[in-house]
Amino acid sequence: MPVLVITGTGTEIGKTVTTAAVAAAALAAGQSVAVLKAAQTGVRPDERGDADEVVRLAGPVTPAELARYPEPLAPGTAARRAGMAPVHPHEVAEAAAKLATEHDLVLVEGAGGLLVRFDAAGGTLADAARLLNAPLLLVASAGLGTLNITELSARELLARDLELAGVVIGSWPDAPDLASRCNVMDLPEVAAAPLLGALPAGAGALAPADFRTTAPQWLAPRLYGTWDAEAFRIREAP
């Protein structure tokens, strides 16, 4: 798995913190890691972006960013409004492939959900994953409403003949409600893919040293961690 593409069922659900957790777990396992942010939106040139946040939390990761747009919009829209060149899927794939020649693992983080558009031609992160022949990790929310959008995302990947490596819950609440606890059982079924982790709410606010030490406990072995999906299901099941 030299390249793993990380997408989500929407925005603000924990993609960047999940990316950082996978990076930290891989580093702890002795892997060299790069993180590529295909298109950063809503951040000024002098501000820290998502790739910078991954480095802050995870440690010695090689960060890369293809484009940055000032408004917090879909990349294609943000590029058009800023009068800037958009990012195209082939550019994402080429950058990730180059990083993969120099690192054991490259994490490609998308913006928003799977089909958020990069350019006027409708290019998406899914198109970049196709060019890379890379699996995708889907970050989903825990609570009510997550099953529908998770299944829609998984079906789109299936229709495109792309591999869904699994699902990670981007923020698991301290006191999960009934819907969240039931979703632990249902998410793997609707996604037709394994649940590969659950990050505790507020994980991104941990001190970096604590984040790096604890991150492997949130992720399954396929993501370089020690998290046990079955034990989590038994503990949280209603």
C-alpha positions in Angstrom: 0.0 0.0 0.0 2.5 2.7 -1.1 -0.3 5.2 -1.7 -3.5 5.5 0.4 -6.1 8.1 -0.6 -8.1 9.5 2.3 -11.5 10.9 1.6 -14.6 11.5 3.7 -18.4 11.6 3.6 -18.3 15.4 3.9 -16.3 18.2 5.5 -15.3 18.7 9.1 -15.5 15.1 10.0 -11.9 14.4 10.9 -10.0 13.7 7.6 -6.9 15.6 8.6 -6.7 14.2 12.1 -7.3 10.7 10.7 -4.5 11.3 8.1 -2.2 12.4 11.0 -3.2 9.3 13.0 -2.3 7.0 10.1 0.9 8.9 9.6 1.9 8.6 13.2 1.1 4.9 13.4 3.1 4.3 10.2 6.0 6.2 11.6 5.9 4.2 14.8 6.0 1.1 12.6 9.2 2.3 11.0 7.8 3.6 7.8 8.8 6.8 6.0 5.7 8.9 5.3 4.7 11.7 3.0 1.3 13.5 3.0 0.0 15.2 -0.1 -2.8 17.8 0.2 -4.2 18.0 -3.3 -5.9 21.3 -2.9 -6.0 23.4 0.2 -8.9 25.9 0.5 -9.9 28.5 3.0 -6.3 29.2 4.1 -4.2 32.2 3.4 -0.6 31.8 2.1 0.8 32.7 5.6 -1.4 30.3 7.5 -0.9 26.6 8.3 -2.6 24.2 6.1 -3.8 20.6 6.6 -0.4 19.1 5.6 1.2 21.3 8.2 -1.2 20.1 10.8 -0.4 16.5 10.0 3.3 17.3 10.6 2.5 19.0 13.9 0.6 16.0 15.2 2.4 13.1 13.6 6.0 14.1 13.5 8.6 13.8 10.7 6.4 13.5 7.7 7.2 15.0 4.3 4.4 17.5 3.6 3.3 18.5 0.1 0.6 20.8 -1.2 -0.3 21.3 -4.9 -2.4 24.4 -4.6 -3.9 26.8 -2.1 -7.0 28.9 -2.5 -8.2 31.6 -0.1 -11.9 30.9 0.1 -13.4 27.9 2.0 -15.1 26.4 -1.1 -14.8 23.3 -3.3 -11.4 23.5 -5.0 -12.8 24.0 -8.5 -15.0 26.8 -7.3 -12.3 28.4 -5.1 -9.8 28.3 -8.0 -12.3 29.9 -10.4 -13.2 32.7 -8.0 -9.6 33.4 -7.2 -8.6 33.5 -10.9 -6.1 30.8 -10.2 -5.2 27.6 -12.0 -7.1 24.6 -10.8 -5.6 21.3 -9.7 -6.2 18.4 -12.1 -6.4 14.7 -11.1 -3.4 13.8 -13.3 -1.3 16.3 -11.3 -2.4 14.8 -8.0 -1.5 11.3 -9.3 1.9 12.5 -10.7 2.8 14.2 -7.4 1.8 11.2 -5.3 3.6 8.7 -7.6 6.8 10.8 -7.3 6.5 10.9 -3.5 6.0 7.1 -3.5 9.4 6.6 -5.1 11.0 8.3 -2.0 8.7 7.1 0.8 7.2 3.8 2.1 3.7 5.4 2.4 2.1 8.4 0.7 -1.2 9.7 2.2 -3.2 11.7 -0.3 -5.9 13.8 1.6 -8.8 15.1 -0.4 -11.0 18.1 0.2 -14.6 17.6 1.4 -16.2 14.4 0.0 -15.3 12.0 -2.7 -16.8 13.8 -5.6 -15.9 17.4 -4.8 -14.7 18.9 -8.0 -11.1 20.0 -8.6 -11.6 21.6 -12.0 -14.1 22.7 -14.7 -14.0 19.3 -16.3 -15.4 17.7 -13.2 -12.2 15.9 -12.1 -12.3 14.5 -8.6 -10.2 12.7 -6.0 -11.8 9.5 -7.3 -10.2 10.2 -10.7 -6.8 10.7 -9.1 -7.2 7.4 -7.2 -8.0 5.6 -10.4 -4.9 7.0 -12.1 -2.9 5.8 -9.1 -4.7 2.5 -8.8 -4.7 3.2 -5.0 -7.1 2.1 -2.3 -9.2 4.7 -0.5 -10.0 5.2 3.2 -13.4 6.7 3.9 -13.7 8.9 7.0 -17.2 8.9 8.3 -19.1 10.6 11.2 -20.4 8.5 14.1 -24.0 9.6 14.5 -27.4 9.7 12.8 -27.3 10.2 9.1 -23.9 8.7 8.5 -25.2 5.4 7.0 -26.8 7.0 4.0 -23.8 9.1 2.9 -21.4 6.3 3.7 -23.3 3.8 1.5 -23.6 6.4 -1.3 -19.8 7.0 -1.2 -19.1 3.2 -1.1 -21.4 2.6 -4.0 -19.8 5.3 -6.1 -16.4 3.7 -5.4 -17.8 0.3 -6.4 -19.3 1.7 -9.6 -15.9 3.1 -10.5 -14.2 -0.2 -9.7 -12.1 1.5 -7.0 -11.0 -0.3 -3.8 -12.5 0.9 -0.5 -9.9 -0.2 2.1 -12.3 0.5 4.9 -14.0 3.1 7.0 -12.7 5.1 10.0 -15.0 7.0 12.4 -13.4 10.4 12.5 -14.7 11.4 15.9 -16.1 8.9 18.4 -18.0 10.8 21.2 -17.2 10.3 24.8 -20.8 9.5 25.5 -22.1 7.9 22.3 -25.9 8.0 21.7 -27.9 5.0 20.5 -27.5 5.8 16.8 -23.7 6.0 17.1 -23.6 2.7 19.0 -25.8 1.0 16.4 -23.7 2.5 13.6 -20.7 0.5 14.8 -22.5 -2.6 13.6 -24.1 -1.1 10.5 -21.2 0.9 8.9 -19.2 -2.1 7.7 -22.4 -3.6 6.3 -23.5 -0.5 4.3 -19.9 0.2 3.1 -19.2 -3.5 2.3 -15.8 -2.8 3.9 -14.3 -3.2 7.3 -14.3 -0.7 10.1 -10.6 0.2 10.5 -10.7 2.6 13.4 -12.4 5.1 15.5 -10.6 8.3 16.7 -11.8 9.7 20.0 -13.5 13.1 19.9 -10.9 15.8 20.5 -7.9 13.7 19.3 -6.5 16.6 17.4 -6.3 18.8 20.5 -3.9 16.3 22.2 -0.3 17.3 22.7 1.7 16.0 19.8 3.7 13.6 22.0 0.5 12.1 23.4 -1.1 12.0 19.9 1.8 10.0 18.5 1.9 7.6 21.4 -1.8 6.9 21.3 -2.6 7.0 17.6 -1.9 3.3 16.9 -4.5 2.4 19.5 -7.2 4.0 17.3 -6.4 2.2 14.1 -6.6 -1.4 12.9 -3.5 -3.4 11.8 -4.0 -2.6 8.2 -3.4 1.1 9.1 -0.3 0.2 11.2 -2.3 0.2 14.5 -3.5 -2.2 17.2 -7.2 -1.3 17.4 -9.5 -4.3 17.6 -12.7 -3.8 15.7 -14.5 -6.8 17.3 -13.6 -5.7 20.8 -14.8 -2.2 20.0 -18.1 -3.5 18.6 -18.7 -5.7 21.7 -17.9 -2.8 24.0 -20.1 -0.2 22.3 -23.0 -2.4 21.0 -26.4 -1.4 22.4 
